[in-house]
Amino acid sequence: MGGWAVHRGLGSGRSPRLQPARRGTRGDKAEDKEWILVTKLDRLIKDMKIKSLEELYLFSLPIKESEIIYFFLGASVKDAVLKIMPVQKQTGAGQQTGFKAFVAVGDYNGHVGLGVKCSKEVATAIREAIILAKLSIVPVRRGYWGNKIGSPHTVPCKVTGRCGSVLVQFIPAPRGTGIVSAPVPKKLLLMAGIDDYYTSARGCAAILGNFPKTTFDAIRTYSYVAPDLWKETVFTTSPD
């Protein structure tokens, strides 16, 4: 009858610590099985017509199976549970209690994703959130502060994200500054491969549901093209 709603009466009310990133992901056992080709995109990847994840982003091809991410990124993909919270929904038989999991996925080299899923069991919520996080993986543009020496280490410019009442801004920082941030943005941007930045947050950032969504919205820096990247477009044929 209704959707899941946060139930504040359960638990101690304290936010749990972020779980450390694992070397593999909890979906490894499922992905070790033979990949069953379902879509046309799967066949193009298996036939090596598409050789990198960036080609999918270039032609805006939707990723509908998590095996595609595992095929390109492999064991470099790590996952971390940001928060598990109890939720409730009202049904004809009464209230049903479930759990909502927030999971971040990334390869620490320019790719990061965020997944949110509700389920009756914690393990099921985490497993399905990991799959959704892989399907939502996006490339992250990195940049420099000052001279362009060495590898990119910070955000390319001031970037802002919003979700609900929360507004967060990431500001480029000199190399060696480190991460000046709360634990949630710190985990997401570390997984994206960004090492130095300052953070400014406004609104009710204590709501850990909106905070990671705001961060994920801010670091999707490939959703726009800055003037210094304006080049003559060379159109190529889509592989799909």
C-alpha positions as CSV (number, residue, x, y, z in Angstrom):
1,M,0.0,0.0,0.0
2,G,2.8,2.3,0.7
3,G,6.6,2.6,0.2
4,W,9.3,2.0,2.7
5,A,9.6,4.7,5.4
6,V,12.4,5.3,7.9
7,H,11.6,3.9,11.3
8,R,13.4,5.9,13.9
9,G,12.2,3.8,16.8
10,L,14.6,0.9,16.0
11,G,18.3,0.9,16.7
12,S,20.3,3.1,18.9
13,G,20.0,6.1,16.7
14,R,23.7,6.4,16.2
15,S,25.1,6.1,12.7
16,P,27.3,3.0,12.2
17,R,30.9,3.4,11.1
18,L,31.6,2.9,7.5
19,Q,32.5,-0.6,6.6
20,P,36.0,-0.9,5.0
21,A,36.3,-1.6,1.3
22,R,36.7,-5.2,0.4
23,R,39.2,-6.5,-2.2
24,G,36.4,-8.2,-4.1
25,T,32.7,-7.7,-4.0
26,R,29.9,-9.7,-2.5
27,G,28.6,-10.5,-5.9
28,D,31.8,-12.4,-6.9
29,K,30.3,-15.9,-6.5
30,A,27.5,-15.0,-8.9
31,E,29.8,-13.4,-11.4
32,D,32.2,-16.4,-11.4
33,K,29.5,-18.3,-13.2
34,E,29.3,-18.4,-16.9
35,W,28.0,-15.1,-18.3
36,I,24.7,-15.8,-20.1
37,L,24.4,-13.4,-23.0
38,V,20.9,-11.7,-22.9
39,T,21.1,-8.3,-24.7
40,K,22.7,-7.2,-28.0
41,L,25.2,-5.1,-25.9
42,D,26.4,-8.3,-24.2
43,R,27.2,-9.9,-27.6
44,L,29.0,-6.8,-28.8
45,I,31.2,-6.9,-25.7
46,K,31.9,-10.6,-26.0
47,D,32.8,-10.2,-29.7
48,M,35.2,-7.4,-28.7
49,K,33.3,-4.8,-30.7
50,I,33.4,-2.7,-27.6
51,K,36.7,-2.7,-25.9
52,S,36.4,-0.3,-23.0
53,L,33.8,1.1,-20.5
54,E,34.4,4.6,-21.9
55,E,33.0,3.5,-25.3
56,L,29.7,2.8,-23.5
57,Y,29.7,6.3,-22.0
58,L,30.7,7.9,-25.3
59,F,27.7,6.5,-27.1
60,S,25.3,6.7,-24.1
61,L,24.6,3.0,-24.1
62,P,22.6,1.9,-21.1
63,I,24.3,-0.7,-18.8
64,K,21.6,-3.2,-17.7
65,E,23.7,-6.0,-16.4
66,S,26.4,-5.9,-13.6
67,E,28.5,-8.5,-15.4
68,I,29.4,-5.8,-17.9
69,I,31.1,-3.8,-15.2
70,Y,32.9,-6.9,-13.9
71,F,34.0,-7.8,-17.4
72,F,35.8,-4.4,-17.9
73,L,37.0,-3.5,-14.3
74,G,37.3,-7.0,-12.9
75,A,38.8,-7.4,-9.4
76,S,39.7,-3.7,-9.2
77,V,36.1,-2.9,-8.2
78,K,35.7,-2.5,-4.4
79,D,32.5,-2.0,-2.4
80,A,31.8,-0.3,1.0
81,V,28.6,-0.3,3.0
82,L,27.8,3.4,3.9
83,K,24.8,2.8,6.1
84,I,22.1,0.2,7.0
85,M,18.9,1.6,8.5
86,P,15.6,0.0,9.5
87,V,12.5,1.1,7.5
88,Q,8.8,0.2,7.6
89,K,5.9,0.1,5.2
90,Q,2.2,-0.2,5.8
91,T,0.4,-3.1,4.2
92,G,-3.0,-4.6,4.5
93,A,-1.6,-7.1,7.0
94,G,-0.1,-4.3,9.1
95,Q,3.4,-2.8,9.3
96,Q,6.3,-4.7,7.7
97,T,9.9,-4.0,8.9
98,G,12.8,-4.1,6.5
99,F,16.3,-2.7,6.0
100,K,17.7,-0.1,3.6
101,A,21.3,-0.4,2.5
102,F,23.5,2.4,1.0
103,V,26.5,0.9,-0.8
104,A,29.3,2.6,-2.7
105,V,31.3,0.9,-5.5
106,G,34.4,2.1,-7.2
107,D,37.8,1.2,-8.6
108,Y,39.8,4.1,-7.1
109,N,40.7,5.2,-10.6
110,G,38.0,7.4,-12.0
111,H,34.8,5.2,-11.7
112,V,32.3,5.2,-8.8
113,G,28.7,4.2,-8.3
114,L,26.1,4.4,-5.6
115,G,23.3,1.9,-4.9
116,V,20.3,2.1,-2.5
117,K,18.0,-0.9,-1.9
118,C,15.3,-1.9,0.6
119,S,14.7,-5.6,1.6
120,K,13.4,-7.7,4.4
121,E,16.9,-9.0,5.2
122,V,20.1,-7.1,5.6
123,A,22.2,-9.5,3.4
124,T,19.7,-9.3,0.5
125,A,19.5,-5.5,0.8
126,I,23.4,-5.2,0.6
127,R,23.7,-7.7,-2.3
128,E,21.0,-6.0,-4.4
129,A,22.4,-2.5,-3.5
130,I,25.8,-3.6,-4.8
131,I,24.2,-4.7,-8.1
132,L,22.4,-1.3,-8.4
133,A,25.7,0.5,-7.6
134,K,27.5,-1.3,-10.4
135,L,24.8,-0.4,-12.8
136,S,25.0,3.3,-11.8
137,I,28.8,3.5,-12.1
138,V,29.8,6.8,-13.8
139,P,33.2,8.2,-14.9
140,V,34.6,11.0,-12.8
141,R,36.7,13.8,-14.3
142,R,39.7,14.7,-12.2
143,G,41.8,17.8,-12.5
144,Y,44.7,19.9,-11.0
145,W,45.2,22.7,-8.6
146,G,47.6,25.2,-10.2
147,N,50.1,23.7,-12.6
148,K,49.3,20.5,-14.5
149,I,52.2,18.4,-13.1
150,G,51.9,14.7,-12.5
151,S,48.6,12.8,-12.5
152,P,45.2,14.5,-11.8
153,H,44.6,14.6,-8.0
154,T,41.6,16.8,-7.3
155,V,38.2,17.9,-8.7
156,P,38.5,19.9,-12.0
157,C,36.7,22.9,-10.6
158,K,34.2,23.8,-7.9
159,V,31.4,21.3,-8.2
160,T,28.0,21.3,-6.4
161,G,25.4,18.7,-5.7
162,R,22.0,18.8,-4.1
163,C,19.5,16.2,-2.8
164,G,16.6,17.3,-0.6
165,S,17.8,20.0,1.8
166,V,21.5,19.0,1.6
167,L,23.8,21.0,-0.6
168,V,27.5,20.1,-0.8
169,Q,30.3,21.8,-2.7
170,F,33.8,20.3,-3.4
171,I,36.6,22.8,-3.9
172,P,40.0,22.0,-5.6
173,A,42.9,21.8,-3.2
174,P,46.8,21.7,-3.6
175,R,48.5,18.4,-3.9
176,G,49.2,16.9,-0.4
177,T,46.3,18.6,1.3
178,G,44.4,15.4,1.7
179,I,40.7,15.0,2.2
180,V,39.0,17.7,4.3
181,S,35.5,16.1,4.5
182,A,33.0,14.1,6.5
183,P,33.3,10.3,6.3
184,V,30.6,9.8,3.7
185,P,32.0,12.1,0.9
186,K,35.5,10.9,1.9
187,K,34.7,7.3,1.1
188,L,32.9,8.1,-2.2
189,L,35.6,10.4,-3.5
190,L,38.4,8.1,-2.5
191,M,36.7,5.4,-4.5
192,A,36.6,7.8,-7.4
193,G,40.4,8.4,-7.2
194,I,40.3,12.0,-5.9
195,D,42.9,12.6,-3.2
196,D,42.8,16.3,-2.4
197,Y,39.8,18.6,-2.0
198,Y,38.0,20.9,0.5
199,T,34.3,20.4,1.3
200,S,31.5,22.8,2.2
201,A,28.1,21.3,3.2
202,R,24.8,23.1,4.0
203,G,21.4,21.8,5.1
204,C,20.7,18.7,7.2
205,A,23.8,16.7,6.4
206,A,23.2,14.5,9.4
207,I,20.6,12.6,7.2
208,L,22.9,9.9,5.8
209,G,20.4,9.0,3.1
210,N,20.6,12.4,1.3
211,F,24.3,13.0,2.0
212,P,25.7,10.3,-0.2
213,K,23.2,11.0,-3.0
214,T,24.3,14.7,-2.9
215,T,27.9,13.7,-3.1
216,F,27.3,11.3,-6.0
217,D,25.4,14.1,-7.8
218,A,28.3,16.5,-7.4
219,I,31.1,14.2,-8.6
220,R,29.3,13.4,-11.9
221,T,31.6,15.9,-13.5
222,Y,31.3,14.4,-17.0
223,S,27.7,15.5,-17.2
224,Y,28.9,18.8,-18.5
225,V,31.7,20.0,-20.8
226,A,33.8,22.9,-19.6
227,P,34.9,25.6,-22.2
228,D,38.5,24.3,-22.1
229,L,37.2,21.0,-23.4
230,W,35.3,22.4,-26.4
231,K,36.8,20.8,-29.4
232,E,35.6,20.1,-32.9
233,T,33.3,17.1,-32.7
234,V,34.2,14.1,-34.9
235,F,31.2,11.9,-35.2
236,T,31.7,8.2,-35.4
237,T,29.3,5.3,-35.9
238,S,27.8,3.8,-32.7
239,P,28.7,0.1,-32.3
240,D,25.1,-0.6,-31.2
